[in-house]
Amino acid sequence: ISVKSSNKDPEAAAGEEGDEKPPKEEPWKTTLKTTMVHVEATEFRGREVSLWDLLHSRYIPEENRRELLELYEAGELSLEQVRTVVTTIVTRMAAAERAEPVSGSRAEPKAAEAEPTPLDGD
């Protein structure tokens, strides 16, 4: 039996692994992995990215990702709705990241410029 199973195992294991992966993946997951979108976030700029990759990027908080995946899997959100929500979140988060360092560095010069103005007026 062990000889037979060891003879069959490599083939069976290879066949099972190959056979299991596509059916094992849910159709909704495959759809998210094959649906490509374009977003203007630094690391994604200039190329299309799958919704799956965007959902698992640093721009989507884990709690939001879970909720979106659950709603999509349950059929409560359409693919277009998921696309809209994900691209909106990523775009806003990326914009906020770009704005933070800029507004932080601009705040100091504005404060410095604001101080001499009242002094000049005095």
Residue pairs with C-beta under 8 A, 6 or more apart in sequence:
26 73
28 72
28 73
29 52
31 79
32 50
32 51
32 52
32 55
32 72
32 79
32 82
33 50
33 51
33 52
34 50
35 50
35 51
35 79
35 83
36 48
36 49
36 50
36 51
37 48
37 49
37 50
37 51
37 54
37 83
37 86
37 87
38 47
38 48
38 49
39 49
39 54
39 87
39 90
39 91
39 94
40 91
40 94
41 57
41 59
41 90
41 91
41 93
41 94
42 94
42 97
42 98
43 57
44 54
44 57
44 90
51 79
51 82
51 83
51 86
54 60
54 86
54 87
54 90
55 65
55 68
55 69
55 86
56 65
57 90
59 89
59 90
59 93
59 94
60 68
60 86
60 89
60 90
60 93
64 89
68 77
68 82
68 85
68 86
71 77
72 79
72 82
77 85
